[in-house]
């Protein structure tokens, strides 16, 4: 006997497409999830410094995502086998980073528009293009060119305050990064003066990778480089040009 209150909802076309794509990915690739913590102190300082002027000029807020996307491209330059696809028994490594950005469509499904040549773009350019593509996705105005040719994907559930998400690889790519919520935490800081405890903004990033393409040490090296770039880049210099008078 069926329990009271049961509802049956037929999957929408987009939910069916997502379900089919995700199931095929899990069946195709041996997934491995690996996480790393990142110190966003420098990014926070820059967002505090430039945030109001940016919003007044651009019409939207400056999130963590374009900073992380820029740093991701730098880490992929040193770990190119993650900017790749598998074809048969060959790993096809791409010179350019065409970065897929997963966009939620009102909880009905996901679509992944692509920031072309993300590795050539500044943080400001990435922020503008991610905003454009996300808005077009939610308004169902993406073109075929907007969703083709991705070489690596980033998913951003962190806006909901998540802690740890293991994403499913966007086939035929071999790597995807989930960016989680940034939270203020007590961390131990070591320098020439010794050790001390400070409150810093820290976020976890999780990479799923295809174990056919790379091994754990390669992924761990990539995540270490990503964390280093985020923590040590002079973001002030990166963003000053964006708000310079035209």
ABEGO torsion letter per residue (X at the ends): XBBBGBBBBBBBAAAAAAAAAAAAAAAABBBBBBBBBBBAAAAAAAAAAAAAAAAAAAGBBBBAAAAAAAAAAAAAAABAAABBBBBEABBBBBABBBBBBBBBBGGAEBBBBBBBGAAABBAAAAAAAAAAAAAAAAAGABBAAAABGBABBBBBAAAAGBABBBBBBBOABABBBBBBBBBBBBBBBBBAAEBBBBBBBBBBBBBBBBAAABBAAAAAAAAAAAAAAAAABBAAAAAAAAABBX
